[in-house]
Amino acid sequence: MVGAVAEPEDLTLLQLRELRQSISELVGAARDSRQRDQSIERQLAGLHTLIAGMHADTIGLTHGLDAIRDRLERIERRLGLVEAPG
């Protein structure tokens, strides 16, 4: 009879151990997922910084090209290559 009483207890303990192992695996998976999320967030922040820098560079280039166009137009007018507006 002692063996009959011990068997359900062993089964319960075995199930509890399996449950504990499953929970431990889930906690580990959640931790890994959180670390990946944080890594992705850092990469996105880096991309935003890079895009902002590219945007600033584009604005600078546009202003530079505008200045060159204006100078070229003045030179062409002075040399009489185009008619003055107006």
PyMOL commands that place a pseudoatom at each C-alpha (Angstrom):
pseudoatom trace, name=CA, resn=MET, resi=1, chain=A, elem=C, hetatm=0, pos=[0.000, 0.000, 0.000]
pseudoatom trace, name=CA, resn=VAL, resi=2, chain=A, elem=C, hetatm=0, pos=[2.857, 2.373, 0.635]
pseudoatom trace, name=CA, resn=GLY, resi=3, chain=A, elem=C, hetatm=0, pos=[3.837, 2.081, -3.007]
pseudoatom trace, name=CA, resn=ALA, resi=4, chain=A, elem=C, hetatm=0, pos=[0.312, 3.020, -4.110]
pseudoatom trace, name=CA, resn=VAL, resi=5, chain=A, elem=C, hetatm=0, pos=[0.399, 6.227, -2.055]
pseudoatom trace, name=CA, resn=ALA, resi=6, chain=A, elem=C, hetatm=0, pos=[3.924, 7.164, -3.197]
pseudoatom trace, name=CA, resn=GLU, resi=7, chain=A, elem=C, hetatm=0, pos=[3.092, 6.764, -6.896]
pseudoatom trace, name=CA, resn=PRO, resi=8, chain=A, elem=C, hetatm=0, pos=[0.593, 9.684, -7.171]
pseudoatom trace, name=CA, resn=GLU, resi=9, chain=A, elem=C, hetatm=0, pos=[2.970, 11.872, -5.179]
pseudoatom trace, name=CA, resn=ASP, resi=10, chain=A, elem=C, hetatm=0, pos=[5.789, 11.023, -7.588]
pseudoatom trace, name=CA, resn=LEU, resi=11, chain=A, elem=C, hetatm=0, pos=[3.524, 11.787, -10.531]
pseudoatom trace, name=CA, resn=THR, resi=12, chain=A, elem=C, hetatm=0, pos=[2.580, 15.145, -9.018]
pseudoatom trace, name=CA, resn=LEU, resi=13, chain=A, elem=C, hetatm=0, pos=[6.204, 15.992, -8.327]
pseudoatom trace, name=CA, resn=LEU, resi=14, chain=A, elem=C, hetatm=0, pos=[7.156, 14.971, -11.864]
pseudoatom trace, name=CA, resn=GLN, resi=15, chain=A, elem=C, hetatm=0, pos=[4.438, 17.195, -13.330]
pseudoatom trace, name=CA, resn=LEU, resi=16, chain=A, elem=C, hetatm=0, pos=[5.488, 20.082, -11.095]
pseudoatom trace, name=CA, resn=ARG, resi=17, chain=A, elem=C, hetatm=0, pos=[9.099, 19.691, -12.210]
pseudoatom trace, name=CA, resn=GLU, resi=18, chain=A, elem=C, hetatm=0, pos=[8.039, 19.653, -15.875]
pseudoatom trace, name=CA, resn=LEU, resi=19, chain=A, elem=C, hetatm=0, pos=[5.890, 22.719, -15.269]
pseudoatom trace, name=CA, resn=ARG, resi=20, chain=A, elem=C, hetatm=0, pos=[8.786, 24.489, -13.549]
pseudoatom trace, name=CA, resn=GLN, resi=21, chain=A, elem=C, hetatm=0, pos=[11.060, 23.604, -16.501]
pseudoatom trace, name=CA, resn=SER, resi=22, chain=A, elem=C, hetatm=0, pos=[8.488, 24.906, -18.999]
pseudoatom trace, name=CA, resn=ILE, resi=23, chain=A, elem=C, hetatm=0, pos=[8.122, 28.157, -17.057]
pseudoatom trace, name=CA, resn=SER, resi=24, chain=A, elem=C, hetatm=0, pos=[11.894, 28.534, -16.898]
pseudoatom trace, name=CA, resn=GLU, resi=25, chain=A, elem=C, hetatm=0, pos=[12.112, 28.075, -20.673]
pseudoatom trace, name=CA, resn=LEU, resi=26, chain=A, elem=C, hetatm=0, pos=[9.366, 30.663, -21.207]
pseudoatom trace, name=CA, resn=VAL, resi=27, chain=A, elem=C, hetatm=0, pos=[11.140, 33.153, -18.948]
pseudoatom trace, name=CA, resn=GLY, resi=28, chain=A, elem=C, hetatm=0, pos=[14.364, 32.597, -20.905]
pseudoatom trace, name=CA, resn=ALA, resi=29, chain=A, elem=C, hetatm=0, pos=[12.570, 33.043, -24.215]
pseudoatom trace, name=CA, resn=ALA, resi=30, chain=A, elem=C, hetatm=0, pos=[10.935, 36.252, -22.963]
pseudoatom trace, name=CA, resn=ARG, resi=31, chain=A, elem=C, hetatm=0, pos=[14.337, 37.570, -21.838]
pseudoatom trace, name=CA, resn=ASP, resi=32, chain=A, elem=C, hetatm=0, pos=[15.855, 36.774, -25.246]
pseudoatom trace, name=CA, resn=SER, resi=33, chain=A, elem=C, hetatm=0, pos=[12.930, 38.451, -26.984]
pseudoatom trace, name=CA, resn=ARG, resi=34, chain=A, elem=C, hetatm=0, pos=[13.320, 41.559, -24.830]
pseudoatom trace, name=CA, resn=GLN, resi=35, chain=A, elem=C, hetatm=0, pos=[17.040, 41.718, -25.655]
pseudoatom trace, name=CA, resn=ARG, resi=36, chain=A, elem=C, hetatm=0, pos=[16.291, 41.414, -29.388]
pseudoatom trace, name=CA, resn=ASP, resi=37, chain=A, elem=C, hetatm=0, pos=[13.671, 44.159, -29.102]
pseudoatom trace, name=CA, resn=GLN, resi=38, chain=A, elem=C, hetatm=0, pos=[16.154, 46.442, -27.376]
pseudoatom trace, name=CA, resn=SER, resi=39, chain=A, elem=C, hetatm=0, pos=[18.739, 45.725, -30.062]
pseudoatom trace, name=CA, resn=ILE, resi=40, chain=A, elem=C, hetatm=0, pos=[16.215, 46.554, -32.790]
pseudoatom trace, name=CA, resn=GLU, resi=41, chain=A, elem=C, hetatm=0, pos=[15.287, 49.786, -30.994]
pseudoatom trace, name=CA, resn=ARG, resi=42, chain=A, elem=C, hetatm=0, pos=[18.969, 50.804, -30.849]
pseudoatom trace, name=CA, resn=GLN, resi=43, chain=A, elem=C, hetatm=0, pos=[19.386, 50.023, -34.545]
pseudoatom trace, name=CA, resn=LEU, resi=44, chain=A, elem=C, hetatm=0, pos=[16.299, 52.067, -35.415]
pseudoatom trace, name=CA, resn=ALA, resi=45, chain=A, elem=C, hetatm=0, pos=[17.601, 54.994, -33.380]
pseudoatom trace, name=CA, resn=GLY, resi=46, chain=A, elem=C, hetatm=0, pos=[20.866, 54.743, -35.317]
pseudoatom trace, name=CA, resn=LEU, resi=47, chain=A, elem=C, hetatm=0, pos=[18.976, 54.714, -38.599]
pseudoatom trace, name=CA, resn=HIS, resi=48, chain=A, elem=C, hetatm=0, pos=[16.979, 57.786, -37.571]
pseudoatom trace, name=CA, resn=THR, resi=49, chain=A, elem=C, hetatm=0, pos=[20.227, 59.588, -36.785]
pseudoatom trace, name=CA, resn=LEU, resi=50, chain=A, elem=C, hetatm=0, pos=[21.700, 58.528, -40.120]
pseudoatom trace, name=CA, resn=ILE, resi=51, chain=A, elem=C, hetatm=0, pos=[18.614, 59.669, -42.032]
pseudoatom trace, name=CA, resn=ALA, resi=52, chain=A, elem=C, hetatm=0, pos=[18.613, 63.016, -40.226]
pseudoatom trace, name=CA, resn=GLY, resi=53, chain=A, elem=C, hetatm=0, pos=[22.254, 63.479, -41.206]
pseudoatom trace, name=CA, resn=MET, resi=54, chain=A, elem=C, hetatm=0, pos=[21.504, 62.603, -44.814]
pseudoatom trace, name=CA, resn=HIS, resi=55, chain=A, elem=C, hetatm=0, pos=[18.625, 65.070, -44.816]
pseudoatom trace, name=CA, resn=ALA, resi=56, chain=A, elem=C, hetatm=0, pos=[20.908, 67.818, -43.492]
pseudoatom trace, name=CA, resn=ASP, resi=57, chain=A, elem=C, hetatm=0, pos=[23.489, 66.940, -46.169]
pseudoatom trace, name=CA, resn=THR, resi=58, chain=A, elem=C, hetatm=0, pos=[20.811, 67.122, -48.872]
pseudoatom trace, name=CA, resn=ILE, resi=59, chain=A, elem=C, hetatm=0, pos=[19.710, 70.549, -47.671]
pseudoatom trace, name=CA, resn=GLY, resi=60, chain=A, elem=C, hetatm=0, pos=[23.323, 71.719, -47.703]
pseudoatom trace, name=CA, resn=LEU, resi=61, chain=A, elem=C, hetatm=0, pos=[23.821, 70.423, -51.235]
pseudoatom trace, name=CA, resn=THR, resi=62, chain=A, elem=C, hetatm=0, pos=[20.613, 72.064, -52.412]
pseudoatom trace, name=CA, resn=HIS, resi=63, chain=A, elem=C, hetatm=0, pos=[21.683, 75.413, -50.987]
pseudoatom trace, name=CA, resn=GLY, resi=64, chain=A, elem=C, hetatm=0, pos=[25.099, 75.004, -52.602]
pseudoatom trace, name=CA, resn=LEU, resi=65, chain=A, elem=C, hetatm=0, pos=[23.558, 74.208, -55.979]
pseudoatom trace, name=CA, resn=ASP, resi=66, chain=A, elem=C, hetatm=0, pos=[21.203, 77.194, -55.676]
pseudoatom trace, name=CA, resn=ALA, resi=67, chain=A, elem=C, hetatm=0, pos=[24.171, 79.473, -55.007]
pseudoatom trace, name=CA, resn=ILE, resi=68, chain=A, elem=C, hetatm=0, pos=[26.058, 78.059, -58.003]
pseudoatom trace, name=CA, resn=ARG, resi=69, chain=A, elem=C, hetatm=0, pos=[22.994, 78.492, -60.246]
pseudoatom trace, name=CA, resn=ASP, resi=70, chain=A, elem=C, hetatm=0, pos=[22.592, 82.108, -59.105]
pseudoatom trace, name=CA, resn=ARG, resi=71, chain=A, elem=C, hetatm=0, pos=[26.260, 82.855, -59.766]
pseudoatom trace, name=CA, resn=LEU, resi=72, chain=A, elem=C, hetatm=0, pos=[26.086, 81.214, -63.183]
pseudoatom trace, name=CA, resn=GLU, resi=73, chain=A, elem=C, hetatm=0, pos=[23.032, 83.265, -64.107]
pseudoatom trace, name=CA, resn=ARG, resi=74, chain=A, elem=C, hetatm=0, pos=[24.821, 86.484, -63.050]
pseudoatom trace, name=CA, resn=ILE, resi=75, chain=A, elem=C, hetatm=0, pos=[27.894, 85.540, -65.066]
pseudoatom trace, name=CA, resn=GLU, resi=76, chain=A, elem=C, hetatm=0, pos=[25.810, 84.737, -68.140]
pseudoatom trace, name=CA, resn=ARG, resi=77, chain=A, elem=C, hetatm=0, pos=[23.983, 88.076, -67.849]
pseudoatom trace, name=CA, resn=ARG, resi=78, chain=A, elem=C, hetatm=0, pos=[27.249, 90.008, -67.453]
pseudoatom trace, name=CA, resn=LEU, resi=79, chain=A, elem=C, hetatm=0, pos=[28.731, 88.280, -70.478]
pseudoatom trace, name=CA, resn=GLY, resi=80, chain=A, elem=C, hetatm=0, pos=[25.566, 88.951, -72.430]
pseudoatom trace, name=CA, resn=LEU, resi=81, chain=A, elem=C, hetatm=0, pos=[24.894, 85.267, -73.008]
pseudoatom trace, name=CA, resn=VAL, resi=82, chain=A, elem=C, hetatm=0, pos=[21.263, 85.601, -71.869]
pseudoatom trace, name=CA, resn=GLU, resi=83, chain=A, elem=C, hetatm=0, pos=[18.848, 88.443, -71.732]
pseudoatom trace, name=CA, resn=ALA, resi=84, chain=A, elem=C, hetatm=0, pos=[18.293, 90.080, -68.367]
pseudoatom trace, name=CA, resn=PRO, resi=85, chain=A, elem=C, hetatm=0, pos=[14.901, 89.229, -66.890]
pseudoatom trace, name=CA, resn=GLY, resi=86, chain=A, elem=C, hetatm=0, pos=[12.312, 91.723, -67.083]
for i in range(1, 86): cmd.bond("trace and resi %d" % i, "trace and resi %d" % (i + 1))
show_as sticks, trace
zoom trace
